[in-house]
Amino acid sequence: MNLSQNPTKEQLHSIIAGANDEAGHNILWVDNTGEVRVTLLPDDITPAGWEDKFPSTSLRYETFVQGNGYVGEEAAADPAHIDRLYNSLIREWAQRSNRTGAEYIDLF
């Protein structure tokens, strides 16, 4: 899903459904080109060290803590959750041109 290329809720649904809530903490983030990703937080970094490991980060959402149900099939099946994430992504990306560096988004 790329925020610069007519993104859809269905694309976001697929991204959220493809992540594993039980595998560990996950981070929803957007790179400088607008590509939306959910990445399992690597063991060798903390959420605060994210931008050092992923310098192309443009937007980064609050860490989805393992077991809280923010990613995975069940999370993707919640229309309110997908709507909230989708609307936030669209809004934050549109405002991104006025900012420099990575932006941290506290959604919850």
C-alpha positions as CSV (number, residue, x, y, z in Angstrom):
1,M,0.0,0.0,0.0
2,N,1.4,3.3,-1.0
3,L,-0.1,6.5,0.3
4,S,0.9,8.4,-2.9
5,Q,-0.9,5.9,-5.2
6,N,-4.6,5.9,-4.3
7,P,-4.4,3.6,-1.2
8,T,-7.5,1.6,-0.3
9,K,-8.8,0.2,3.0
10,E,-8.6,-3.3,1.5
11,Q,-4.8,-2.8,1.1
12,L,-4.5,-1.8,4.7
13,H,-6.7,-4.7,5.7
14,S,-4.2,-7.1,4.0
15,I,-1.2,-5.4,5.7
16,I,-2.8,-5.7,9.2
17,A,-4.0,-9.2,8.5
18,G,-0.5,-10.3,7.5
19,A,1.1,-9.3,10.7
20,N,1.4,-11.7,13.7
21,D,0.2,-10.3,17.0
22,E,1.7,-13.2,18.9
23,A,5.1,-13.1,17.4
24,G,6.1,-9.9,19.2
25,H,5.6,-6.2,19.1
26,N,4.8,-4.6,15.7
27,I,5.2,-1.2,14.3
28,L,3.1,0.4,11.6
29,W,5.2,2.8,9.7
30,V,5.5,4.7,6.4
31,D,8.7,5.3,4.5
32,N,9.7,8.4,2.6
33,T,8.0,7.2,-0.6
34,G,4.7,6.6,1.1
35,E,4.9,2.8,1.4
36,V,3.0,1.5,4.4
37,R,4.4,-1.4,6.4
38,V,3.9,-3.3,9.6
39,T,7.2,-4.7,10.8
40,L,7.9,-6.9,13.8
41,L,10.1,-5.0,16.2
42,P,13.6,-6.5,16.0
43,D,15.0,-7.8,19.2
44,D,18.1,-5.7,18.8
45,I,16.4,-2.3,19.0
46,T,13.9,-0.5,21.2
47,P,11.0,1.5,19.8
48,A,13.0,4.6,20.5
49,G,15.8,3.4,18.3
50,W,13.5,2.7,15.4
51,E,14.7,5.6,13.2
52,D,18.3,4.7,13.6
53,K,17.6,1.2,12.2
54,F,15.1,2.4,9.6
55,P,16.3,5.9,8.5
56,S,13.7,6.1,5.7
57,T,10.9,6.3,8.2
58,S,8.6,9.2,7.6
59,L,5.7,8.3,9.9
60,R,5.8,5.8,12.8
61,Y,2.9,4.8,14.9
62,E,2.8,3.9,18.5
63,T,4.2,0.3,19.0
64,F,1.5,-2.3,18.7
65,V,2.3,-4.3,21.9
66,Q,2.2,-8.1,21.5
67,G,-1.1,-9.7,22.4
68,N,-3.2,-6.5,22.4
69,G,-4.9,-7.4,19.1
70,Y,-3.8,-4.4,16.9
71,V,-2.5,-6.7,14.1
72,G,-3.5,-10.0,12.7
73,E,-6.7,-11.5,11.2
74,E,-8.9,-10.5,14.1
75,A,-7.7,-6.9,14.0
76,A,-8.1,-6.7,10.3
77,A,-11.7,-7.9,10.6
78,D,-12.6,-4.9,12.9
79,P,-13.9,-2.2,10.6
80,A,-13.6,0.5,13.2
81,H,-9.9,-0.3,13.8
82,I,-9.2,-0.3,10.0
83,D,-11.1,2.9,9.5
84,R,-9.2,4.7,12.4
85,L,-5.8,3.5,11.0
86,Y,-6.7,4.3,7.4
87,N,-8.1,7.8,8.2
88,S,-5.0,8.6,10.3
89,L,-2.6,7.4,7.6
90,I,-4.3,9.5,5.0
91,R,-4.4,12.6,7.2
92,E,-0.9,12.3,8.5
93,W,0.6,11.7,5.1
94,A,-1.2,14.7,3.7
95,Q,0.3,16.9,6.5
96,R,3.7,15.3,6.1
97,S,5.1,17.8,3.5
98,N,5.2,20.4,6.2
99,R,7.5,18.4,8.5
100,T,11.1,17.2,8.6
101,G,12.3,14.0,10.1
102,A,10.3,11.0,11.3
103,E,6.9,11.8,12.9
104,Y,5.7,9.7,15.8
105,I,1.9,9.1,15.8
106,D,0.2,8.2,19.1
107,L,-3.1,6.8,17.9
108,F,-4.5,5.1,21.0
